[in-house]
Amino acid sequence: MPNNDIFKSRLLITLLFLILSFSLHAAQRYQSSVDEANWKVHSSPIQCEMLHDIDHYGQGRFIYSSGGELAFQLHSREAARRNSVASLYSFAPFWREPEEKELAQLTISKGNMPFYIGGDLAYRMLYELQAGRHPTFHYKDWAGFEDDVYVSVSSVKFHKHLDDFTLCISNALKYGSDQVKDTALYFATDQSKLSKQEKAKLWEIAMFARFDKGMKIQLKGHADGRGRRIYNKKLSARRTASVEKYLISKGVPEIQISQLALGESRPSASNRSSRGRKNNRRVDVYIKHDSD
């Protein structure tokens, strides 16, 4: 075979090898286009969310819960099949001078939320986006652990919604739902009307329950030992009904509330003293969550 033909043959083999190598070790890149990139903000007194859809991949979410910290979650449509490692970079957009900064080394968790970032690093991602850069996750694909995967959070249209998100955070309640505890509400003799002091206790519970659909409120009504048992049971029922009515008026769905009238059957103190009877004229409010 002439030398020229040998050279062409070797060149063809080399090109085929390079093409095959590239196909076996291709890079998968996920980033919303400039036209389709968008952010959405959902606000409430107990949680602020800033959401970004990533084309063909999933969604990035900045979340701030009252009494907690800022966090970023990356959700993927395809669940991660193994625990592994990844890098978080910050890339300048294509219309700027090339710039790449490594922000952190991360652990990938199995499931549809492979990345959860909290605290200072979540704020760092916000700062990078505010500067017009794209935080980008880099890891090996979950199927064969061969291809490089790049998932970018776009800064396009980010500034448009950042003010709404930061305003939500500044207006969020300063404590979390874990501080809303079981409580007791007390009533005057032969009364079922809530006092201002007891309404103030209920308002905090109502504020969380109206937005936290997983919160369940159980009401147990009581009466002191004076009067007939049948009357006291009805009185305790009126007390729980009064509490339920107030909660509903503040936006708590009725389906989240249950009530039980116990009358004088379960005193918390002796009915022989005025102090004891005062403690028995109550509605116990029990808070539970779906996760409990």
C-alpha positions in Angstrom: 0.0 0.0 0.0 1.4 3.4 -0.9 2.6 5.6 1.9 -0.2 8.1 1.2 -2.9 5.4 1.5 -1.3 4.2 4.8 -1.4 7.8 6.1 -5.0 8.2 5.1 -5.9 4.9 6.7 -4.2 5.7 10.0 -5.8 9.2 9.9 -9.2 7.7 9.4 -8.7 5.2 12.3 -7.5 8.1 14.5 -10.6 10.1 13.7 -12.9 7.2 14.3 -11.2 6.6 17.7 -11.6 10.3 18.6 -15.3 10.3 17.6 -15.9 7.1 19.6 -14.1 8.5 22.6 -16.1 11.7 22.4 -19.4 9.7 22.2 -18.4 7.5 25.1 -17.4 10.5 27.3 -19.7 13.2 26.2 -20.8 16.2 28.3 -24.4 16.6 29.3 -25.3 20.2 29.8 -28.5 21.5 31.3 -29.2 25.2 31.4 -32.3 27.2 30.5 -31.9 29.3 27.4 -31.9 33.1 27.6 -35.4 33.3 26.2 -36.9 30.6 28.5 -35.0 31.3 31.7 -37.3 32.6 34.5 -37.7 32.8 38.2 -40.9 32.7 40.4 -41.4 33.8 44.0 -43.9 32.3 46.4 -44.3 34.3 49.7 -46.0 33.6 53.0 -45.2 34.6 56.6 -43.7 31.2 57.3 -41.9 30.3 54.1 -40.3 32.2 51.1 -39.5 30.3 47.9 -37.6 31.5 44.8 -37.9 28.9 42.0 -36.1 28.4 38.7 -37.0 25.7 36.1 -34.0 24.1 34.4 -34.8 22.8 30.9 -35.0 19.0 30.6 -33.5 18.6 34.1 -35.7 19.8 37.0 -35.8 22.8 39.3 -33.6 24.9 41.6 -35.2 26.3 44.7 -34.0 28.9 47.2 -36.1 28.4 50.4 -36.2 30.4 53.6 -38.4 29.0 56.4 -39.3 31.3 59.4 -37.0 30.8 62.3 -34.6 28.9 60.1 -31.9 29.5 57.5 -31.7 30.0 53.8 -31.2 26.9 51.7 -30.9 25.9 48.1 -32.3 22.6 46.8 -31.7 21.1 43.3 -34.4 18.8 42.3 -34.0 16.4 39.3 -36.6 14.6 37.3 -34.4 11.5 37.2 -33.5 10.2 40.7 -29.8 9.9 41.6 -29.0 6.2 41.8 -25.9 6.4 44.1 -24.2 8.6 46.6 -21.2 10.3 45.0 -19.3 13.7 44.9 -19.7 16.8 42.8 -18.2 20.3 42.4 -20.0 23.6 42.5 -18.6 26.3 40.2 -19.5 29.8 39.3 -19.2 30.6 35.6 -19.4 33.9 33.9 -22.0 34.1 31.1 -20.8 33.6 27.5 -20.9 37.4 26.6 -18.3 38.2 29.3 -14.6 37.3 29.7 -14.3 33.6 30.6 -14.2 33.2 34.3 -14.5 30.1 36.4 -14.5 29.8 40.2 -14.8 26.7 42.3 -17.2 27.4 45.2 -17.3 24.0 47.0 -17.0 20.2 46.9 -20.4 18.6 47.5 -21.9 15.2 48.3 -24.7 13.9 46.0 -27.6 12.2 47.8 -29.6 9.4 46.2 -33.1 10.4 45.2 -34.8 13.3 43.4 -33.1 16.0 45.5 -29.4 15.2 44.9 -28.2 18.5 46.3 -29.2 20.4 49.5 -27.1 23.5 50.3 -27.7 25.5 53.5 -26.2 28.4 55.3 -23.3 30.5 54.0 -22.9 28.6 50.8 -26.6 29.2 49.9 -26.1 32.9 50.4 -22.9 32.7 48.3 -24.9 31.3 45.4 -27.3 34.2 45.7 -24.4 36.6 45.6 -23.0 34.9 42.5 -26.4 35.1 40.7 -26.7 38.8 41.8 -23.3 39.4 40.1 -24.6 37.9 36.9 -22.8 34.6 37.1 -24.2 31.1 36.8 -23.7 28.6 39.7 -23.0 25.3 38.0 -23.0 21.7 39.4 -20.5 19.3 37.8 -20.6 15.5 38.4 -20.4 12.2 36.6 -23.7 10.8 35.2 -25.6 8.4 37.4 -26.1 5.7 34.7 -22.6 4.8 33.7 -20.5 7.2 35.8 -18.7 8.2 32.6 -20.2 11.3 31.1 -19.6 14.8 32.6 -22.9 16.5 33.7 -23.1 20.2 34.1 -26.3 21.8 35.6 -26.4 25.6 35.6 -28.6 27.9 37.5 -29.2 30.9 35.3 -28.9 34.5 36.4 -31.1 35.7 33.5 -34.1 37.6 35.0 -32.8 36.8 38.5 -32.7 40.5 39.6 -36.3 41.0 38.5 -37.5 38.8 41.4 -34.7 39.1 44.0 -36.3 42.1 45.7 -39.6 40.2 46.2 -37.7 37.3 47.7 -35.6 39.4 50.1 -38.7 41.4 51.1 -40.5 38.1 52.0 -37.5 37.1 54.1 -37.5 40.4 56.0 -41.2 40.1 56.7 -41.2 36.4 57.7 -42.0 35.4 61.3 -38.9 35.3 63.5 -39.7 31.9 64.9 -40.5 28.6 63.4 -43.4 26.2 63.6 -41.4 24.1 66.1 -41.9 26.9 68.7 -45.7 26.7 68.4 -46.4 24.3 71.2 -49.4 22.8 72.9 -51.2 25.3 75.1 -54.1 25.8 77.4 -56.8 28.5 77.1 -58.7 29.5 80.2 -62.3 30.8 80.6 -64.3 32.7 83.1 -66.9 30.9 85.2 -69.8 29.6 83.1 -68.4 31.4 80.0 -67.2 30.2 76.5 -66.0 33.6 75.2 -62.3 34.0 74.5 -60.4 36.8 76.2 -57.9 39.0 74.4 -55.1 37.2 76.1 -56.3 33.8 74.9 -56.9 35.1 71.4 -53.3 36.2 71.3 -52.1 32.7 72.0 -54.4 31.3 69.3 -53.2 33.9 66.7 -49.7 32.5 66.7 -51.1 29.0 66.1 -53.4 30.2 63.4 -50.7 32.0 61.6 -48.8 28.8 61.0 -51.7 26.5 60.6 -53.2 28.5 57.7 -50.1 28.0 55.6 -48.9 24.7 57.0 -51.5 22.2 55.7 -49.7 19.4 57.6 -50.5 21.0 60.9 -53.4 19.4 62.8 -55.1 21.0 65.8 -56.9 19.0 68.4 -59.1 20.8 70.9 -60.2 19.2 74.2 -62.7 21.2 76.2 -63.1 21.1 80.0 -65.2 22.5 82.8 -64.8 22.8 86.6 -66.7 20.6 89.0 -69.6 23.0 89.8 -72.9 22.4 88.2 -74.5 19.2 86.7 -72.3 16.9 84.6 -74.6 17.2 81.5 -74.5 20.9 81.6 -70.7 21.0 82.1 -70.2 18.7 79.1 -72.2 21.1 76.9 -70.3 24.0 78.3 -67.0 22.4 77.4 -68.4 21.8 73.9 -69.3 25.5 73.6 -65.7 26.4 74.6 -64.1 24.2 72.0 -66.6 25.5 69.4 -65.5 29.1 70.3 -61.9 28.2 69.8 -62.6 26.5 66.5 -64.6 29.5 65.3 -61.8 31.9 66.0 -59.2 29.7 64.2 -61.4 29.4 61.2 -62.0 33.2 61.2 -58.2 33.6 60.9 -58.0 31.3 57.9 -57.4 27.9 59.3 -59.2 25.2 57.3 -61.9 23.4 59.3 -60.5 20.1 58.1 -57.3 20.7 60.2 -59.3 21.1 63.4 -60.8 18.4 65.6 -62.6 18.8 69.0 -63.7 16.8 71.9 -65.9 17.9 74.9 -64.9 16.2 78.2 -66.8 18.3 80.7 -65.6 17.9 84.3 -64.3 14.3 83.7 -60.6 15.2 83.5 -59.6 18.0 85.9 -56.1 19.2 86.0 -56.4 20.5 89.6 -58.7 20.1 92.6 -62.1 21.6 92.3 -62.1 22.4 96.0 -60.3 25.7 95.6 -61.0 28.7 93.3 -57.5 28.4 91.8 -58.1 24.8 91.0 -61.5 25.5 89.4 -59.9 28.2 87.3 -57.3 25.8 86.0 -60.1 23.4 85.1 -62.1 25.9 83.0 -60.0 25.4 79.9 -59.5 24.1 76.4 -56.3 22.2 75.8 -54.9 22.8 72.3 -52.7 20.0 70.9 -50.5 20.6 67.9 -49.4 17.7 65.6 -47.8 17.5 62.2 -48.2 14.9 59.5 -44.5 14.0 60.0 -45.0 13.4 63.7 
